[in-house]
């Protein structure tokens, strides 16, 4: 299962910014026709070509504005849906979390248990390990002393 991280407030803010951008773009006066630069035939043909491009642009810009409005509507709906899901999840998790220990108390419990087990192991193993340690020292110390007094 994939995880989705969404902040509804940021999604709503993005939708508001898109509305502001749309209003700025739609507020510009549309260019419908371009006057010819001179009275000759080439200037008139170029002006007609640019005028046709302006009309084509207005069609495409209208389609883009409609798409942008739909996108803003979907974005706003998604922000509301995420906010609703967050509220529902918070209420479910809030009721489920009642009576559960906090993370700090869980760490304290595990740490205490670890040190209690370590202390018990130390006190149980110390009497078992002490005689072999003393035996090893009892054999090694005289040999070390003799080796230092009479080097080979």
N, C-alpha and C positions, 0 to 999 in steps of 0.2 A: 504494500500500500504506500502510495506516495504522500508526502506531507506538503501541505500548502500553508505558507505563512502570508497572511494578508492583514493589513491594518485598515479597517473600514474608514477611519478618518482621513487617511492619505488617499484612498481611492475616491472618496467624495471630494477632497480638495483637487485632485487631478481632473475630475469631471467639471468642477467649477472653473478651473483654469482653461479647459477646453471650450467652455461656454464663452469665456472672455475672449479667447482667440477667435472663435467663430464670429462673435459680434464685431470684432475689429475688422476681420476680413470682409464681412458682409456690409460693413458700414462704408466701404470705399465705393465711389461712384463707378458704375460699370461703363466700359468703353464699348459703344455700339458701332461707331463708324470713325474712320480716320480720313480727314480731309486731304486731298491731293496736295503735294508740295508745289506743283506748278500746273500750268494748263495743258501740258503736253500729254500725249497718249501713254507714255511709259509711267509717268507720275500717277495718272489716273488708275492704270492697271495695278501698280504697286499699292495704291491706297485701297483699291477694292480687295486685293489679296490680304492686306493687313486687317481690313474691316471684316473679312470672312474669318480670319484667325481670331479676331476679337469675339465674334458671335460664337465660334466653336468653343472658345475658352469659357464664355458665359454659360454654355450648356454643361461643359465639364465641371465648372465651378459650382453650378447648381446641384449636380449629382454629388459632388464632393461635400457640399454643405448638408445635403440630405443624409449622406453616409455619416458625416460627423455628428449630426443630431441623433441618429440612431445609436451611434457609438456612445454618446453621452448618456442617452437613456439606459442603455445596457450597463454602462459603468455605474450609474447611480443605482440601478436595481441591484447590481452585484454588491455595492457598498451596503445597501440596506439588508441584503441577504446575509452577508458576512456579519454585520452588526447583530442581526437577529440570532444567528447561530452562536455568536460569542455570548450573548445574553443567556440563551438556552443552555449552553455548555457550562457557563459559570454557575447557573442555578443548580444544575445536576451535580457538578463537581463540588459545589459548596455544601450540599447536603451529604454527599458521599464522604467528604473529608472530615466531617465532624467525628471526633473521637480518635482520629489517627494521630500518631506521634509526629512531632516535627522532625525535620531532618537533623537538626542539632541534637535533639534527644536521642535519635537513632545512632548517631555517631558516638555520643557519650556512652551509650549502652554497649556498643560493639567494642569500643576502646577499653572499657572497664572489664568486659568479659575476656578480652585478649590478655590483659595484664593479670587477671586472676588465674587464668589457665597457665600462663607463663610462670607465675609464682608457685603454683601447685606443682608444676613439672620440675621446677628448680628444687623445691623442698623434698620431692620424692626421689629425684635422681641424685641429689648431692650425697646422701649416705652410700649410695651404690657406687658412685664414681670416685669417692674419696679414698678408699683403700687402694685401688690400683694406682692412683696418683701418688699416694705416699710410698707405695712400693717402688714405683719408677724413680721417684726422687731418692729413696734410700739406696737404690742401686747406682744411680747415675752420679750423685754427689761425691761419694768416695772415689769413684773412677775418675771423675773430673779433677778432683784434688790430686790424686796420684799422677794423673796425666800432666798436670801443671807443674808438679814438683819434679818428676822424672820424665822429661820429654823424650820421645823416641827419636 
